[in-house]
Amino acid sequence: MPYALIPDGYSLKQVTKLQKKAVDDKRRHDNVVAFLSNENTPLLIGGGALLALTPFLINTVKTLLEDEGIILTDEQKANLKTAFDIALISNPVTGPITLGRKVIASLEDLTK
């Protein structure tokens, strides 16, 4: 028979499998509630999403540049990727967005 720490005074008790599952489910629920109530959770989720979307953002910017007739050299493409990486590291939530705005503003200046 398994053992579990029962919260009432933290005593170690021998429990049935069903009781152990109930205790485990309660702890899992408490952990999820604690994670969601943390004020940094939205930043973690947003940072993870931007990290996953960074390659897509880079390709989108490259496509926009090519659509405007601006052809980037391999060195410029590498610099653009490095700039996105630095922006992502410096501020995972708003860094790539800020860099994207700067690139778009530069495009508007080039096409005028």
N, C-alpha and C positions, 0 to 999 in steps of 0.2 A: 504494500500500500504506500502511495506517495506521501510526502510531508510538505507542508506549506506554512509560511509565516502568516498568521492570521492577525489583521491590523489591531484588534482589540488587545492592547497591551503588548503586541508583538511577540506572541508566544508561538513556538513551533509545535504544530499539532499534526497528528496523523489524520489524513483526510481521504475520502473516497475519490475515485477518478472524476466523478461528476462535480464534487465540491472543489477539487483542484482546478478543473476547467472553469468553474464559476469565478474563482479567485483570479485566475489568469485573465479572463475576459474583463473583469472589473479593473484590473491594473492596466490593461491595454486601453480601455476606455479613458481612464484617468490620464494616461500618457498622451492620448490624442487631444483631450481637452486642454491639457497644459501646453501642448505645442500650439494649438490654435489660439489660445489666449495670450501667447507671447507677442509682444509688440513688434518683434523683429521678423515674425513669420512672413508677412507680406514681402519684405525685402528679400528673404531667402527664396521664396517662390518666384518673385519677379527676376531676381538675379539668375536663377536656374533656367528660367524660360529664355532670358536674353542670351545666356551662354549657349543654349541649344539653337537659338535662332541666328547667332552671329554669322555662320557660313552663308545662310540665306540672305542676310542683310548685305554682306560683302558682294555676293553675286548680283543682287538687285542694284546696288550702286554701280557696279561694273556695267550692267545692262543699260542703266540710265545714261551712263557716259557714252556708251557705244551708240545708243539711239540718238543722242545729240550730235553725233559725228566726231566725238572726241575719242581718239585712240590713245590708250595708255601703253607706255612701254612696260616691259616686264619689271623694271626697277620701280616704276610708279605703282604698279599693281602690288608689288611686295611692300612698298611704303604704305599703301592704303590698308593692307592687311595688318601691318604693324601698328598703324594708327588705331585701328579698331581694337586690336588686342590691348594696347595701352589704355584706351578709353574704357574698355571693359574691366581691366584690373583696377584702374584708379577709382571708378565709380560704377559698379555693376548695374545699377538701376538706370541712371540717367546718362552715363558716359557715352554709350553708342548712339543714343538719341541726339545728344548735343553734337557729336561728331557728324552724324548724318545731316543735321541742319547746316553745319558749316560747309559740308560738301555740296549740298543743294544750293546754298548761297553762292558758293564759288562757281557752280555751273551757270547760275543766272548771270553772274558777272561776265563769264566767258562767252555766253551766247548773245550778249547785248552788242 
